[in-house]
Amino acid sequence: MSSIQRGKGKHISSIRKNDFYKYYQENARLTKVDRIKYNGFLKEVLETFGRLIIEEGLELKLNQIGKIRIKTKMLNLIKSNGDLSKLKVDWKTTWDHWFGRYPNLSREEIVKIKDKKLLYHDNEHSNQEYYVHYWNNFTSNLKYKSFYDFKPSRQYSRLLAKVIKDPNRKIFYYG
């Protein structure tokens, strides 16, 4: 087992997909569907919304909850006080570099080496812009909305990266 662990990604929540199904079963007035059909329908709806947001650049309005879209931000390499900003490590390029530099070592042996050089994303392919899934809850009337957070699944983050890295992309997002 490698000593490098994945970062936070597990969603901590008191409401899960199964809770929605339970609520549906208790409150549906028409013919109820089984869990498999319900999950299939939910997956199809969420995939469709995700593709439209990412591949078409649309904004999803969720009535009282707010809007979800992709937002463009500029990568600032130097902060206003003159310090360097914290860039994200490009792990794929970094591991390729380490395997090239230490060709006879296994992944576990490379992990044990201290003070290895890290390579960072410079976002050259996107003119120093980066993109985030953005939940605009300004017009939302949710109670305690500052306690809520929107985190897209890894699947949609990877889809966004694929669209952005495409050299012939036709979709661009705004700030």
C-alpha positions in Angstrom: 0.0 0.0 0.0 1.4 3.4 -1.0 1.8 6.0 1.7 0.4 8.7 -0.6 -3.3 8.9 0.1 -6.0 10.7 -1.9 -7.1 14.0 -0.7 -10.5 14.8 0.8 -13.2 13.7 -1.6 -15.6 11.9 0.6 -18.7 14.0 1.0 -19.8 14.3 4.6 -23.6 14.8 4.6 -26.6 13.8 6.5 -28.7 13.4 3.4 -27.9 10.8 0.8 -29.5 9.4 -2.4 -31.2 6.7 -0.4 -32.9 9.3 1.7 -34.4 10.8 -1.4 -35.7 7.4 -2.5 -37.2 6.8 1.0 -38.9 10.2 0.9 -40.2 9.4 -2.6 -41.6 6.1 -1.4 -43.4 7.7 1.5 -44.9 10.6 -0.4 -45.5 9.5 -4.0 -49.2 9.5 -5.0 -48.9 7.8 -8.4 -47.5 4.4 -9.2 -44.1 3.9 -7.5 -41.1 2.6 -9.2 -38.5 0.3 -7.7 -35.1 1.5 -6.5 -33.2 0.3 -9.7 -35.5 2.3 -12.0 -35.4 5.3 -9.6 -31.6 5.2 -9.5 -31.4 4.8 -13.3 -33.7 7.8 -13.8 -31.7 10.0 -11.3 -28.4 9.0 -12.9 -29.7 9.9 -16.4 -31.1 13.3 -15.2 -27.8 14.2 -13.4 -25.6 13.2 -16.3 -27.8 15.2 -18.7 -27.6 18.3 -16.5 -23.8 17.8 -16.0 -23.2 17.5 -19.8 -25.3 20.6 -20.6 -23.5 22.7 -18.0 -20.1 21.6 -19.1 -20.3 20.9 -22.8 -22.9 23.6 -23.7 -22.0 26.2 -21.1 -25.6 26.4 -19.8 -26.6 27.6 -16.4 -28.9 25.3 -14.4 -31.4 27.3 -12.4 -32.8 25.3 -9.4 -35.8 27.5 -8.4 -35.3 28.5 -4.8 -31.8 26.9 -4.4 -29.9 29.1 -6.9 -27.9 28.5 -10.1 -25.1 26.2 -11.0 -22.6 26.9 -13.8 -18.9 26.9 -14.7 -17.0 30.0 -13.7 -13.7 31.3 -15.1 -11.1 32.7 -12.8 -7.7 34.1 -13.6 -4.6 32.3 -12.2 -2.7 34.9 -10.1 0.9 33.8 -9.8 1.8 36.7 -7.5 -0.5 37.9 -4.7 -1.1 41.5 -4.0 1.5 41.5 -1.2 4.2 40.2 -3.5 4.2 36.5 -2.2 3.9 33.7 -4.7 0.4 32.2 -4.7 -0.1 28.5 -4.0 -0.3 26.6 -7.2 -1.8 23.2 -7.6 0.6 20.3 -8.2 0.3 18.6 -11.6 0.6 15.1 -10.3 0.7 13.3 -13.6 3.6 15.4 -14.9 5.3 15.2 -11.5 5.1 11.4 -11.4 6.3 11.2 -15.0 9.3 13.4 -14.0 10.1 11.3 -11.0 9.9 8.0 -13.0 12.3 9.6 -15.5 14.7 10.8 -12.8 14.6 7.6 -10.8 14.1 4.9 -13.4 15.2 1.9 -11.3 13.0 2.7 -8.3 9.4 1.5 -7.6 6.6 3.9 -6.8 6.9 3.1 -3.1 10.6 3.8 -3.1 10.1 7.1 -4.8 7.5 8.1 -2.2 10.1 7.7 0.6 12.6 10.1 -1.1 12.5 13.5 0.7 12.5 17.0 -1.0 11.6 15.8 -4.5 10.9 18.5 -7.1 7.2 19.1 -7.6 5.8 20.4 -10.9 2.8 22.7 -10.9 -0.1 23.5 -13.3 0.6 26.7 -15.2 -2.6 26.6 -17.2 -0.8 27.6 -20.4 -3.4 25.8 -22.4 -6.1 28.1 -21.1 -4.3 31.5 -21.0 -3.7 31.2 -17.2 -7.4 30.8 -16.5 -8.9 28.0 -14.4 -12.5 26.9 -14.1 -14.6 25.9 -11.2 -18.1 24.6 -10.7 -19.9 27.6 -9.2 -23.1 27.6 -7.2 -24.6 31.1 -7.2 -26.8 31.1 -4.1 -27.2 34.9 -3.9 -30.8 34.8 -4.8 -31.5 31.6 -2.8 -33.9 31.8 0.1 -32.5 28.7 1.8 -32.2 29.0 5.5 -28.6 28.9 6.7 -27.4 28.8 3.1 -23.8 29.7 4.2 -23.6 26.2 5.7 -24.2 24.5 2.4 -21.6 23.7 -0.2 -21.7 22.3 -3.8 -19.0 19.8 -4.7 -19.3 18.2 -8.1 -18.3 14.5 -8.4 -15.0 13.6 -9.8 -16.7 12.4 -13.0 -17.9 16.0 -13.8 -14.6 17.5 -12.8 -12.8 15.1 -15.2 -15.3 16.0 -18.0 -14.6 19.7 -17.4 -10.9 19.1 -17.7 -11.4 17.1 -20.9 -13.4 19.9 -22.5 -10.9 22.6 -21.4 -7.9 20.7 -22.7 -9.4 20.0 -26.1 -7.3 22.1 -28.5 -10.4 22.6 -30.8 -12.9 23.5 -28.0 -15.7 25.8 -29.0 -17.2 26.5 -25.5 -15.8 29.2 -23.2 -17.1 30.2 -19.8 -17.3 33.6 -18.2 -16.2 35.0 -14.7 
